[in-house]
Amino acid sequence: MIELPYILNLNDGGYEFSYSNKMIGVYVNNDYYALTYIANSFQLSAAIGKKEALLPHLNESYSLVKARTIISFTARAEVEELENLTGDELIDALRREMPKKENHPTKEEAQEKYSLMSEEQKLSFENKERVLKTARILFPPSGAYECIAMANHFIRHYSVFFNDHFSEEISLYQAASGLTNGVMIEHFFGGSRIDAAPVVGLFPPLLRGPLYTHTEEQTNAFRSILKRNSPSNESSLLLIRAKNLNTKGAYRSAALEASAAIENYIRLNLIKKMRENGLNDELIEETLSKNHFFEDRCKKIFRQYFNHSVPEIAPLEWQNVKHDRDIIRHKTTHTSHEPTEREVSQMTANIEFLIEKLNAYMTGLNTK
């Protein structure tokens, strides 16, 4: 179950679509509500469903919140035999159910409680935990990532067919800010829900308070920068955007932003150096226009104004960035290729390593 960050303009109900050579069923609901509460600066959902089903449970601890579109996938499995439990698993399960005081119940306290249970109670508790263990093995938390992939497949078809540019593909990071707190995985047995837990991924979207506080020195430095009549570091901003887009699953956009960051970094440093050498804006623009290819600027022009080319200053870092641009950026720009999260993360890191080396080199030049 996933709450989308917008409304799908579809009738409630089931829809089937082809995915990875099999038919997948998705249920769309635009009329769900959630019982929410705040715990340790996190907004969490205690239950999601129809309004009339939740109202009897509404009290001072909960808020009733209307959900946006919620899409659900269902998978079923039949097993001949339930998973067995070890003695430690059984006691740990009992500890989780015991009332918490200041500290989590100890193993010894759980063992004592277990010894006081009747044989019928022990058997009932053990069977319940065996069912839970079996369900969690059959449908593990890692299935959340496949749910996101299937949801995006469905959303892409919806967006194109209805020409709805307000809809967009989602990531686990975005889903975490919704009422399902990520992908809500529910386990059912015999028609009754036996377990529910959200798969969040990164937790910042859940927060309703600061994650940390910057030092007074950092805050004052930030205040000073705000008062200057100068733009923010444009190349750094592009890299921040690339990381943000990568977190949100927009891998194509992230790759292009990261690539633009290093191009912009080289361009701005060349402009600054050429101005220091007495060139006016017209000559600078003419020089850059004649050498508009990225490699020409990094090799010929950079060597002309900084004594060494970028590949000479940082050979390994240059090689990594060149490889990423030649392969990932080229395919992303000129085809429908979708890079992976790992590829974009590494591409961004390689650019940061190169910029770090170049900054150190140029700082050394300025101090001579």
C-alpha positions in Angstrom: 0.0 0.0 0.0 1.4 3.4 -1.1 0.0 6.9 -0.8 0.9 8.9 -3.8 1.9 12.6 -3.3 -1.0 13.6 -5.6 -4.4 12.4 -6.8 -4.8 10.0 -9.7 -7.9 11.0 -11.7 -9.1 7.5 -11.9 -12.2 5.7 -10.7 -11.7 3.6 -7.6 -11.2 0.0 -8.3 -8.9 -2.7 -9.7 -6.7 -2.3 -12.8 -4.6 -5.0 -14.4 -1.4 -4.3 -16.3 1.4 -6.3 -17.9 4.7 -6.2 -16.0 7.8 -8.4 -16.5 5.8 -10.9 -18.6 3.0 -11.3 -16.1 -0.3 -9.7 -15.2 -0.3 -7.5 -12.1 -3.4 -6.2 -10.3 -3.4 -2.8 -8.7 -6.2 -1.3 -6.6 -6.8 2.5 -6.7 -8.6 4.2 -3.9 -9.2 8.0 -3.6 -11.5 7.8 -0.5 -9.2 6.5 2.3 -8.4 8.2 5.6 -5.7 7.6 8.1 -5.5 7.8 11.9 -2.3 9.6 12.6 -0.3 10.4 15.7 3.1 12.1 16.5 5.8 10.1 18.3 9.3 11.4 18.8 8.9 14.1 16.0 7.6 11.4 13.6 4.1 11.5 12.1 2.9 7.9 11.9 -0.3 6.2 10.8 -2.0 3.8 13.2 -4.6 2.7 10.6 -5.7 3.4 7.1 -9.1 2.7 5.6 -12.6 3.9 5.0 -13.7 6.9 7.2 -16.6 5.0 8.7 -14.3 2.1 9.8 -11.9 4.5 11.5 -14.2 6.9 13.3 -15.0 4.5 16.2 -11.2 4.4 17.0 -10.8 8.2 16.9 -9.7 9.7 20.2 -7.5 12.4 21.7 -4.4 10.6 20.6 -5.2 10.4 17.0 -6.0 12.8 14.1 -8.2 11.8 11.2 -6.6 12.8 7.9 -7.9 12.4 4.4 -5.4 10.5 2.2 -4.5 11.3 -1.4 -4.6 8.4 -3.9 -3.6 5.1 -2.3 -2.6 2.2 -4.6 -2.4 -1.3 -3.3 -0.9 -4.5 -4.7 -1.9 -8.0 -3.4 0.1 -11.2 -3.5 -1.0 -14.6 -2.3 0.8 -17.8 -1.3 -0.2 -21.2 -0.1 2.1 -23.2 2.1 1.9 -26.8 3.2 3.8 -26.2 6.4 4.6 -23.2 8.6 8.1 -22.1 9.5 9.4 -23.4 12.9 10.5 -21.1 15.7 13.7 -21.4 17.7 13.5 -20.9 21.5 15.1 -17.5 21.3 12.7 -16.4 18.5 9.7 -17.4 20.7 11.0 -15.5 23.7 11.9 -12.4 21.7 8.4 -12.4 20.2 6.9 -12.5 23.7 9.2 -9.7 24.8 7.9 -7.5 22.0 4.3 -8.0 23.2 4.9 -7.4 26.8 4.0 -4.0 28.3 7.1 -1.7 28.3 8.0 0.2 31.4 11.2 2.3 31.4 13.2 -0.4 29.6 12.4 -3.2 27.2 11.3 -6.4 29.0 14.3 -8.7 29.6 14.7 -12.2 28.3 14.4 -13.5 31.9 11.1 -11.6 32.4 9.7 -13.1 29.1 10.8 -16.6 30.1 9.0 -16.2 33.4 5.8 -15.0 31.7 6.0 -17.9 29.3 6.3 -20.4 32.1 3.1 -19.1 33.6 1.1 -19.5 30.4 -1.2 -22.5 30.0 -0.4 -25.2 27.3 -3.2 -23.9 25.2 -1.9 -20.3 25.5 1.6 -21.4 24.6 0.3 -23.3 21.5 -1.8 -20.4 20.4 1.0 -17.9 20.8 3.5 -20.2 19.0 1.1 -20.8 16.1 0.5 -17.1 15.7 4.3 -16.4 15.6 4.9 -19.2 13.1 2.3 -17.7 10.8 4.0 -14.3 11.2 7.5 -15.7 10.5 6.2 -17.6 7.4 4.4 -14.5 6.1 7.5 -12.3 6.6 9.7 -14.8 4.7 7.3 -15.1 1.8 6.7 -11.4 1.6 9.8 -9.6 3.0 10.4 -5.9 3.4 12.6 -5.9 0.3 9.4 -6.4 -1.7 8.7 -2.7 -1.1 11.2 -1.8 -3.8 9.4 -4.0 -6.4 6.1 -2.2 -5.3 7.7 1.1 -6.2 8.8 -0.2 -9.6 5.4 -1.6 -10.3 3.7 1.6 -9.2 5.9 3.6 -11.5 5.2 1.3 -14.4 1.4 1.9 -13.8 1.9 5.7 -13.3 3.9 6.0 -16.6 1.1 4.5 -18.6 -1.5 6.6 -16.8 0.5 9.9 -17.4 0.9 9.2 -21.1 -2.6 7.9 -21.8 -4.3 10.8 -20.0 -1.6 13.4 -20.8 -1.6 14.2 -17.0 1.6 16.2 -16.3 0.7 16.6 -12.7 1.3 13.0 -12.0 4.9 11.8 -11.7 6.9 8.7 -10.9 7.7 8.2 -7.2 10.5 6.9 -5.0 10.5 5.3 -1.6 11.8 8.6 -0.3 8.7 10.4 -1.5 6.4 7.7 -0.3 7.9 8.0 3.2 6.4 11.5 3.5 2.9 10.2 2.9 0.4 8.7 5.2 1.6 5.1 4.5 5.0 6.2 5.9 6.7 4.6 2.9 5.4 1.3 1.5 3.0 -0.2 4.0 3.3 -4.0 4.0 0.3 -5.8 5.5 0.2 -9.5 6.1 -3.1 -11.3 6.2 -3.9 -14.9 7.2 -7.4 -16.5 6.9 -8.9 -13.1 5.9 -7.6 -11.3 9.0 -4.7 -8.8 9.2 -1.9 -10.2 11.4 0.8 -7.7 10.8 1.5 -4.3 9.3 4.7 -2.3 9.1 6.0 0.5 6.8 9.2 0.2 4.8 10.7 3.7 4.9 14.2 3.7 3.4 15.5 7.1 4.4 13.7 8.5 7.4 13.9 12.4 7.0 10.6 12.7 5.2 8.9 11.3 8.3 10.2 14.0 10.6 8.0 16.8 11.9 11.0 18.5 13.7 14.6 19.3 13.1 17.0 16.4 12.5 19.9 18.3 14.0 20.9 21.9 14.8 23.8 23.7 13.2 26.4 25.4 15.4 26.0 29.1 16.2 29.2 29.7 14.2 27.7 28.0 11.1 24.4 29.8 11.5 26.1 33.2 11.8 28.2 32.4 8.7 25.0 31.5 6.9 23.4 34.8 7.9 26.4 36.7 6.5 26.3 35.0 3.2 22.6 35.8 2.9 23.3 39.5 3.1 25.8 39.4 0.3 24.7 40.6 -3.1 26.0 37.5 -4.9 24.5 34.3 -6.2 25.0 31.0 -4.4 27.7 28.6 -5.7 26.0 27.6 -8.9 28.1 24.4 -9.4 27.5 23.2 -5.8 23.8 23.9 -6.3 23.7 21.7 -9.4 25.3 18.9 -7.4 22.9 19.3 -4.5 20.0 19.1 -7.0 21.5 16.0 -8.6 21.7 14.3 -5.2 18.1 15.4 -4.4 16.8 14.1 -7.7 18.7 10.8 -7.3 17.1 10.4 -3.8 13.7 10.9 -5.4 14.3 8.3 -8.1 14.6 10.9 -11.0 17.9 9.2 -12.2 17.9 10.7 -15.7 17.5 14.3 -14.4 20.0 13.6 -11.7 22.7 12.4 -14.1 22.2 15.5 -16.4 22.3 17.9 -13.4 25.6 16.3 -12.1 27.1 16.5 -15.6 26.1 20.2 -15.9 27.7 20.9 -12.5 31.3 19.9 -13.7 30.8 21.8 -17.0 29.7 24.9 -15.1 32.5 24.6 -12.6 35.2 24.5 -15.4 33.5 27.3 -17.3 33.2 29.6 -14.3 36.8 29.1 -13.2 38.1 29.8 -16.8 36.1 33.0 -16.9 37.4 34.1 -13.6 41.0 33.4 -14.6 40.7 35.0 -18.0 39.3 38.2 -16.3 42.3 38.2 -14.0 44.5 38.1 -17.1 42.9 41.2 -18.5 40.4 39.7 -21.0 37.2 41.6 -21.5 33.8 39.8 -21.6 33.7 39.9 -25.4 37.1 38.1 -25.8 36.2 35.6 -23.0 32.9 34.7 -24.8 34.8 34.4 -28.1 37.4 32.1 -26.6 34.8 29.9 -25.0 32.7 29.8 -28.2 35.7 28.6 -30.2 36.3 25.9 -27.6 32.8 24.9 -26.7 33.6 21.2 -26.3 34.1 20.2 -22.7 37.4 18.3 -23.3 38.9 21.2 -25.2 38.2 23.5 -22.2 39.6 21.0 -19.7 42.7 20.3 -21.7 43.8 23.1 -24.0 42.2 26.2 -22.3 42.8 25.0 -18.8 46.5 24.4 -19.5 46.8 27.8 -21.1 45.5 29.7 -18.0 46.4 27.3 -15.1 49.7 25.8 -16.4 48.4 22.3 -16.4 45.3 20.6 -18.0 42.6 19.0 -15.8 43.8 15.4 -16.8 47.4 16.4 -15.8 46.2 17.8 -12.4 43.9 14.9 -11.5 44.5 11.9 -13.9 42.4 9.3 -12.0 39.6 11.6 -11.1 39.5 12.9 -14.7 39.4 9.4 -16.1 36.4 8.5 -13.9 34.5 11.6 -14.8 35.3 11.2 -18.5 34.0 7.6 -18.4 30.8 8.7 -16.7 30.2 11.4 -19.3 31.1 9.3 -22.2 28.8 6.4 -21.1 26.1 7.5 -18.7 25.6 11.1 -19.8 25.8 10.3 -23.5 23.2 7.5 -23.3 20.9 9.5 -21.0 21.0 12.6 -23.2 20.5 10.9 -26.6 18.3 7.9 -25.8 15.6 6.8 -23.3 18.3 5.1 -21.2 17.5 5.2 -17.4 20.7 5.1 -15.3 20.6 3.3 -11.9 20.7 5.0 -8.5 24.2 3.5 -7.9 25.5 4.8 -11.3 24.3 8.3 -10.5 25.6 8.2 -7.0 29.0 7.2 -8.2 28.9 9.7 -11.0 28.2 12.5 -8.5 30.9 11.3 -6.2 33.5 11.2 -9.0 32.6 14.8 -9.9 33.0 15.9 -6.3 36.4 14.2 -6.1 37.6 15.9 -9.3 36.4 19.3 -8.0 38.2 18.8 -4.7 41.5 18.0 -6.5 41.1 21.1 -8.8 40.2 23.4 -5.9 43.4 22.2 -4.0 45.5 22.8 -7.1 44.1 26.3 -7.8 44.4 27.3 -4.1 48.1 26.3 -4.3 48.6 28.5 -7.4 47.0 31.5 -5.7 49.3 31.2 -2.6 52.5 31.1 -4.7 
